[in-house]
Amino acid sequence: MTENIKVLISVCIATYNGEKYLKQQLDSILNQLEKDDEVIISDDGSTDTTVDIIQAYNDSRIKLYSDKVFHSPIFNFENALKYASGDIIVLCDQDDIWEENKLAVIKQSFEDCSKDTVALRMYNGRCIDENNVVIEEDLFNYLHIREGLLQNIIKNSFIGCNIAFTRALLDKILPFPKKIPMHDVWLGTNAYLYGDVKFIEKKVFRYRIHKNNYSIKDNSLIQKIKWRINLVSSLIQRYIHVKYRT
């Protein structure tokens, strides 16, 4: 960021029964954070050892919120975002792995932004399987990434686990509307409406593909149409609210 002020990072994670991969992910994150950065974890009523794993770190940078049940990754992430205090907010899934340079790349990608700029970045990566074996070398190609507001309303290219954005976007997207299809498309489309969106080609994390991935679950055509109608309606209502509020 352009100000001569230390940039603070908030990594937001929504957990639910993530014991299998969580420690590997947290290790890859904490190794890159400075002492004033934070990891905000909202847990959605895990019944395995997820909370125990988090608490065992005894790291002051980790802030765990496990007192609510959402039954939804969307509103679990929203809860984490409510507690984030950083200048740059990084979304993160419980089962991926950060490359050693991810945070450095993130900071560099926001160097042209001031602290009041609405900006969102999405980063490339590699796909791995349940055993950490690389199965796709280019996540952007795997997702068939398409840029632009309309294109991402028609078919979402945003994946929450590789998104980072400036704090200024929070004022536009919180609280989440009740009927949005997913938190990532809500973030990405609002960023297009209010600010600057860039897709960064550097591969900075390993995206795990396994049978419990929420993002790869199939849905009917009718459901997909309903989601897009709800998304557009929510975007219009929020835009009117933001415009007349200011």
Secondary structure, 3 states (H helix, E strand, C coil): CCCCCCCCEEEEEEECCCCCCHHHHHHHHHCCCCCCCEEEEEECCCCCCHHHHHHHCCCCCEEEECCCCCCCHHHHHHHHHHHCCCCEEEEECCCCEECCCHHHHHHHHCCCCCCCCCEEEEEEEEEECCCCCEEECCHHHHHCCCCCHHHHHHCCCCCHHHEEEEHHHHHHHCCCCCCCCCHHHHHHHHHHHHCEEEEEEEEEEEEECCCCCCCCCCCCHHHHHHHHHHHHHHHHHHHHHHHHHC
